[in-house]
Amino acid sequence: MPSWSDAGRQRLRGPLGGATATVASTAAAGLAVVALVVVAARGPQAVVVARWVLSLLWWVVDAVVPHPASERTRVDAAVVVATRLGGRALLVLTTALGAGPTTSVRWGLGLLLLVAVVEPVLTRLRPPADAEHLPGLGAQRSQRPLGVVGLGGVVVTALTGLLAVTDADGAAWVGLGVLHAAVALVAGAAGLRDLLGRRARSAALRAALERHAPELLVYNGRDDGGAHQVAMWLPALERTGRRFAVVTRGPEALAAVAEVTTAPVVSRAAWRDLDDVVVPSARVALYVNAASTNTNFVGYRQLVHVYLGHGESDKALSYHPSHAMFDRVLVAGQAAIERYGRHGIDISLDRFVVVGRPQLGAIAPAGPRPGDDLPVVLYAPTWAGYNAASSHSSLPVAAEVVRGLLSQPVRVLFRPHPFSRRRSAERGWVAEVEQLLAQDAARTGRDHRWGAQVEQGTEFADSANASDVLVADLSSVLVDYLVSGKPMAVVAAGAGARYATDFAARHPVARAAAVVRPDGTDAGQVLAGLLGADELARERAQVRRFYLGGLTAEQSLDAFTAAITSCVELADKRRVDLEDLADVADVGEPG
């Protein structure tokens, strides 16, 4: 299993992330409009001020807002395009107000505005990257414009600002328009060349994939990465001895997954382009998350569709209703099967296959700890989730939890979920914990660990093996830690006032752990109890069998391989049935 850091490293689309960029660009557009209103209301005297404001504003926006082609959503892209067009248009309009509507200025402004409208469209023509590690497929030209285009864009931006704050004549503006047009044409020519070659490129990709002949297609529906969800299954997939390829739905996910595997990784953003990857050799599609785009792929009925997930936990996503659409659901143990039924998800028992957790072989059982060392507490909170139903994170009270841990004679190992660094609020909570640990380490000399030294270049198993006690939220790490046999506690985040009686009843894994109040205020007291007599050891062993099927890691790998073999055989049978149905249909057609 890859480390959370490696698997969840963020790929910022420029100095600012997508949401922040949207806010920044929207604010910039608003300021530009205000500046134009000031110009219109106060007359020529305000023109000079407006030029300076808009020039500075344009440079700032161009520096911090990523190119629209790299944005995650069309909304973000639209806002960025609107901001850039607005910035250029308002700059030249204020200049026109100051310079006077001479013929040359009108031509210069007209050409500049025309290119400003066309350029973003031209630069977006270039298709995104479509494959990595696929033998026989030549490298695709980069999505980014050629170096000369990028340099030309910088020059155009700089000259636009320069002319806006000086009394440039019309000839200068015409020259700027011509330069701007040249840059756009170079970008457009490169994009048009690739656009016209898309059909040939798709054919070449399919031909290369047919030659590779994968039996298994690992489908990752996340468009923003999710590499760790794929990576945790790679050793088990390689153990099967069958060829596989990974299917992603965007260039960002393609790049992320390509970093964690040498297997072919393909990106097909459009639904219709998924036809390219369903090659004749393909038998089984494996799904590592419950992304909404899974529905795009399950329609290929010649494949057997298998849900793997990316961890065993009592979270709502572990019993999502969409799992009922799969032919097989691979689960770790009986707990998962009962969880679906308990929440009204109707899946017939013959579609469940118990395979344990093949990823847990690296977690060592508890052994003797040196008596002269302070116990190590691993605090591994989960992220805040997509919505309230999927949020079991203690990060909002993480500082309170850590203060409690620091009140005991322990060292703290802090390993938050990688997605915890995607949102500003969660980054703030993580930073607050790291500051507390740094201050305590400086004051007491205790060797706490956090940040890169924990999250980069290591796996969760490394943190589990280095610890004596776990404090976590309702997540898969709680179940995975059961393999170690060590004491653990769970923060009843979001459980409400009746957490003491309701939490374990609704989430059976909590029977194996001491429960910390939802506000985290008793974390120190709970930890003190765990460091004493281990009263839950027998309960943990029972819960482990319930959740992990009583299988060792080696037995889990064998069970996974057997399950895949069974699914391939089912796919072969299904193909025969589908061919028989097609023959019957052909016979029934009128001659």
Protein Blocks (a to p, Z undefined) as FASTA:
>chain_A
ZZfklmmpccdebjbdfklmmmmmmmmmmmmmmmmmmmmmnojmlmmmmmmmmmmmmmmm
mmmmccfklpmbfklmmmmmmmmmmmmmmmmmmmmmmnopafklmmmmmmmmmmmmmmmm
mmmmpccdfbehighiacdddfbdcfklmmmmmmmmmmmmmmmmpccdfklmmmmmmmmm
mmmmmmmmmmmmmmmmmmmmmmmmmmmmmmnopabdcddfbfnlommmmmmmmmmmmmno
pacddddfbfklmmmmmmmpcbdcdddfbfklmmmmmcfklmbdcdfbfcfklmmmmmmm
mbccddebjadcfbfklmcfklmmpmbdcdfblmlmmmmmmnopacdfklpccebjfklm
mpccdddddfkbccddddddddebjblmlpccfklmmmmmmmmmmmpccdddddddfklm
mbmklmmmmmmmmmmmmmmmmmnopacdehjllmgopafklmmmmpmbdcddddfklmmm
mmnopacdddfehkbjmlmmmmmmmmmmlmmpccddfklpmmmmmmmmmmmccfklmmmm
mmmmmmnoopafklmmmmmmmmmmmmmmmmmmmmmmmmmmmmmmmmmpcZZ
